[in-house]
Amino acid sequence: MKKKLFFIIAVLVVWGGAEAAAQTAQSASAAGAAQTAKAVRPAGQGLEEIRFGVGVRGAVDRTLRNGSPEIVSLSYARYNQKGLGFRTGLEFMPVNMKIDSYFGVPVAFSARTRSRTFSQSVRTGLESAAVGAVRDAVYGYEPNARSILGDFIIGLFNRAEFFAGLTPGYIFGSNVPRGLSYGETTITEQTVDLIHRLSFTADVGFSMSFRIWNFNLGFAPAVHYYLTKNYVYVFETSPIRGELGGAPIIKETPVRFQYSVLGYLSYSF
């Protein structure tokens, strides 16, 4: 009886030790794999990114000028191994559509391609410049230094990103008179009315960049559609004194579409 009891205890001890050893080995293997994956990840292929950008933003309709269109942006992005992820951050415009102080918090889904190394990018740029020079020669054009440099720079871009999302924002300014214009018999007053301070835009765009180590230089054009009614141009046309009378004609044009183009510097990690 004692021998049987001793045998059972021994079996339980061995089984428990084996299970603990297996769990330890599994944990060590997982940690080693994570460290290895992180170690072999090439520069510039980090799954997280911090981006700072400056650029311009204005109304698509050229008749609706918006004065100073400067915009500043700071954003953070995170991706999975397949290049799918999200981007969010802050954006600020000192003046938008002649009205002061716009803040926005963009949130977007994004998809990006893998990035080539810097040496591969330079090689591609040189190949692009050579192809451009040959193309010009074939069509009878003299090789142009500006064209060759442009082809080289275009070849340097080695990563594309596409994004779409929404941006809630807030406008701190107030209505601003735009000015007066005179016709032969009429005078027109142009103003920008702020209807709602809270704004909501739907955004879509893409970016192109080239990298040096973990840094990326690029540009990002985008289109923004106002889901809310915020900026409205008001044109009030009245007859000049002494001319035939008549009621003023008021025309309101809401701003729906805006474009933006940002240049940026980012760091991947």
C-alpha positions in Angstrom: 0.0 0.0 0.0 2.8 2.4 0.9 4.6 1.5 -2.4 1.4 2.3 -4.4 0.9 5.6 -2.5 4.6 6.6 -3.1 4.2 5.7 -6.8 1.1 7.9 -7.2 2.8 10.8 -5.5 5.9 10.4 -7.7 3.8 10.4 -10.8 1.9 13.6 -9.8 5.2 15.4 -9.0 6.7 14.4 -12.3 3.6 15.4 -14.2 3.4 18.8 -12.4 7.0 19.5 -13.1 6.6 18.6 -16.8 3.6 20.9 -17.2 5.4 23.8 -15.5 8.4 23.3 -17.7 6.3 23.2 -20.8 4.6 26.5 -19.8 7.9 28.1 -19.1 9.3 27.0 -22.4 6.2 28.3 -24.2 6.5 31.7 -22.5 10.1 31.9 -23.3 9.5 30.9 -26.9 6.8 33.6 -27.3 9.0 36.3 -25.8 11.9 35.2 -27.9 9.7 35.3 -31.0 8.5 38.8 -30.2 12.1 40.0 -29.6 13.2 38.5 -32.8 10.4 40.0 -34.8 11.2 43.4 -33.3 14.9 42.9 -33.9 14.5 42.0 -37.6 12.0 44.7 -38.4 13.7 47.0 -40.9 14.2 50.7 -40.3 11.2 52.7 -41.4 8.8 49.7 -41.1 7.7 50.5 -37.6 4.0 50.0 -36.8 3.6 53.4 -35.1 4.2 56.9 -36.5 4.2 60.4 -35.2 3.7 63.1 -38.0 4.0 66.9 -38.0 2.7 68.7 -41.1 2.1 72.2 -42.3 0.2 73.3 -45.5 -2.7 75.1 -47.0 -6.5 74.5 -47.0 -9.1 76.4 -48.9 -12.5 76.3 -50.6 -12.7 74.2 -53.8 -14.9 76.9 -55.3 -12.5 79.6 -56.4 -15.1 82.4 -56.0 -15.1 81.7 -52.2 -11.7 82.9 -51.1 -10.7 82.1 -47.6 -7.9 84.6 -46.9 -5.0 83.0 -44.9 -5.3 79.2 -45.6 -2.4 78.0 -43.4 -3.0 74.7 -41.4 -0.8 72.9 -38.9 -1.3 69.2 -38.0 0.1 66.8 -35.5 -1.0 63.2 -35.7 -0.3 59.7 -34.4 -0.9 56.5 -36.4 -0.7 52.8 -35.7 -0.8 49.9 -38.2 -0.8 46.1 -38.2 1.6 43.9 -40.1 -0.5 44.2 -43.2 -0.4 48.0 -43.3 -3.9 48.6 -42.1 -4.5 51.0 -39.2 -5.8 54.3 -37.9 -4.6 57.9 -37.7 -5.8 60.6 -35.2 -4.5 63.9 -33.9 -5.0 67.6 -33.9 -5.2 70.3 -36.6 -5.3 74.1 -36.3 -6.0 76.9 -38.7 -5.4 80.5 -37.5 -8.0 81.7 -40.1 -10.4 79.6 -42.1 -12.8 81.3 -44.5 -12.0 84.7 -43.0 -13.1 83.5 -39.5 -10.5 83.0 -36.8 -9.3 79.9 -35.0 -10.5 76.5 -36.2 -9.5 73.4 -34.3 -10.2 69.8 -35.5 -9.6 66.3 -34.3 -9.3 64.0 -37.3 -9.9 60.3 -37.0 -9.2 58.1 -40.1 -8.8 54.6 -41.2 -5.7 54.2 -43.3 -3.9 51.6 -45.5 -0.3 52.0 -46.5 2.2 50.1 -48.6 5.6 48.7 -47.5 8.6 51.0 -47.7 11.8 50.4 -49.7 15.2 51.1 -48.2 16.9 54.4 -48.8 19.4 52.9 -51.2 16.6 51.2 -53.1 14.8 54.5 -53.4 17.9 56.3 -54.7 18.4 53.5 -57.3 14.7 53.8 -58.3 15.1 57.5 -58.6 18.2 57.2 -60.8 16.4 54.6 -63.0 13.4 56.9 -63.3 15.6 59.9 -64.3 17.4 57.7 -66.9 14.1 56.5 -68.4 12.8 60.0 -68.6 16.0 61.2 -70.4 15.7 58.3 -72.9 12.0 59.1 -73.4 12.8 62.7 -74.2 15.5 61.6 -76.7 13.2 59.1 -78.4 10.5 61.8 -78.9 13.1 64.4 -80.1 13.3 66.6 -77.0 16.5 67.7 -75.6 17.1 66.3 -72.1 16.1 69.0 -69.6 17.8 69.2 -66.2 14.5 70.2 -64.5 12.7 67.3 -66.0 15.5 64.8 -65.1 15.5 66.2 -61.5 11.7 65.9 -61.3 11.8 62.2 -62.5 14.5 61.5 -59.9 12.5 63.1 -57.0 9.4 61.2 -58.1 11.3 58.0 -58.1 12.4 58.6 -54.5 8.9 58.3 -53.2 8.6 54.8 -51.9 5.5 54.6 -49.8 1.8 55.4 -50.4 -0.9 55.7 -47.9 -4.7 56.1 -48.4 -7.0 57.3 -45.7 -10.7 58.2 -45.1 -12.3 59.4 -42.0 -14.2 62.1 -40.1 -13.1 65.3 -38.3 -15.1 66.9 -35.5 -14.1 70.5 -35.0 -14.8 73.8 -33.3 -14.7 77.3 -34.7 -13.9 80.1 -32.2 -14.3 83.2 -34.4 -17.3 85.3 -35.4 -18.8 86.7 -38.6 -16.4 88.9 -40.6 -17.3 91.5 -43.2 -15.5 90.8 -46.4 -15.9 94.1 -48.1 -17.9 96.1 -50.7 -17.8 96.0 -54.5 -19.4 98.6 -56.8 -21.1 98.1 -60.1 -22.6 100.7 -62.4 -25.9 100.8 -60.6 -25.5 98.5 -57.6 -23.3 98.0 -54.6 -22.6 94.5 -53.2 -21.7 93.7 -49.6 -19.9 90.4 -49.1 -19.8 88.7 -45.7 -19.0 85.3 -44.2 -21.6 84.1 -41.7 -20.8 81.5 -39.1 -23.9 79.3 -38.7 -22.7 76.7 -36.3 -19.5 76.6 -34.3 -19.3 72.8 -34.1 -18.2 71.3 -37.4 -18.1 67.9 -38.9 -16.2 66.9 -42.1 -15.8 63.7 -44.1 -12.2 63.5 -45.3 -10.5 61.4 -48.0 -7.0 61.6 -49.3 -3.6 60.0 -49.8 0.1 60.6 -49.0 3.4 59.9 -50.7 6.7 59.8 -48.8 10.3 58.7 -48.9 12.3 57.8 -45.9 15.8 58.2 -44.5 16.2 55.6 -41.7 13.1 56.0 -39.5 12.2 59.5 -40.7 9.8 60.1 -43.6 9.3 63.2 -45.7 6.2 63.5 -47.8 3.1 65.3 -48.9 -0.6 64.6 -48.3 -3.4 66.1 -50.5 -7.0 65.6 -49.3 -10.6 66.7 -49.9 -13.0 67.6 -47.0 -16.8 67.8 -47.2 -18.7 69.7 -44.5 -21.5 67.6 -43.1 -22.6 70.5 -41.0 -23.5 74.0 -42.2 -20.8 76.3 -40.9 -19.4 78.8 -43.3 -21.9 80.7 -45.5 -21.0 83.4 -48.0 -23.7 86.1 -48.1 -23.8 88.5 -51.1 -26.3 91.4 -50.6 -26.7 93.5 -53.7 -28.5 96.9 -53.4 -29.2 99.7 -55.9 -27.0 102.7 -55.6 -28.7 105.8 -54.3 -30.2 107.9 -57.0 -30.8 104.9 -59.3 -34.1 103.0 -59.7 -35.2 101.6 -56.3 -35.7 98.0 -55.5 -35.3 95.5 -52.7 -31.8 94.2 -52.0 -31.0 90.8 -53.6 -29.4 88.4 -51.1 -27.6 85.3 -52.2 -26.3 82.7 -49.7 -23.6 80.2 -50.7 -22.6 77.6 -48.1 -19.1 76.3 -48.2 -19.3 72.5 -48.6 -16.0 71.3 -50.1 -12.5 72.2 -49.1 -9.1 70.9 -50.3 -5.8 70.7 -48.3 -2.2 70.0 -49.2 0.2 69.3 -46.4 4.0 68.7 -46.4 5.1 66.7 -43.4 7.9 65.1 -41.5 7.2 61.9 -39.5 9.0 59.4 -37.4 8.3 55.6 -37.4 9.0 53.3 -34.5 
